[in-house]
Amino acid sequence: MIITSLTHHALTQHAARALGILGAYWASLVRQGDLPLWSEVDPGQIQDALDHAFLAERFGHCHARIRVAGGAVEEMAGKPCKGLPLSLLIRANDRAVFNEAVSACCIAGHPVEIALTSEEDVAKSEISARLVLYPLRDSTGRVAQFLGGLAPVGNAIYRPGPFGVVEVMTDCTPSHRSRLRLVVDNT
């Protein structure tokens, strides 16, 4: 019993760290206020987070399709995710809210974090997972892809399958590198 608890705790700590790695990596790619290009994503740079990471491609106004997903993402989804709409991770009655969050991420170009629950009654449930979406642009400058992550939270026990949406948080202040300008006065 103790070993299971310690294992669950260690895995949960790794999952939280993985989401932190994804966020820091995405922020490091933001240059002078421009969102990172899809082609700039290097899986080798987020190796410790790959199990909880996924890449998704936007289609339509507010939808995305998973192109590749780590093993922990597929385990939490309860099925292989490649080619599936991202919204299939969400219960049918919460998909409208989820799709609005995806749309906001595309339009505003800011990361989105979604607190999820595996409980049937969202109002009475505890947060059991976090899903993050980081916008990526294509060569035309349009947000067309996402670097994302999905990880369990705390001691919550989740069931594989669709999640309910508890809360959507948007980051209205993406990390920007300092904008320094060299001014030379030769007078």
Secondary structure as UniProt FT lines:
FT   HELIX           2..29
FT   TURN            32..33
FT   HELIX           38..40
FT   HELIX           43..52
FT   STRAND          53..59
FT   TURN            60..62
FT   STRAND          63..69
FT   HELIX           71..77
FT   TURN            82..83
FT   HELIX           86..89
FT   HELIX           92..94
FT   HELIX           95..108
FT   STRAND          112..117
FT   HELIX           122..124
FT   STRAND          129..137
FT   TURN            139..140
FT   STRAND          143..152
FT   TURN            154..155
FT   STRAND          163..170
//
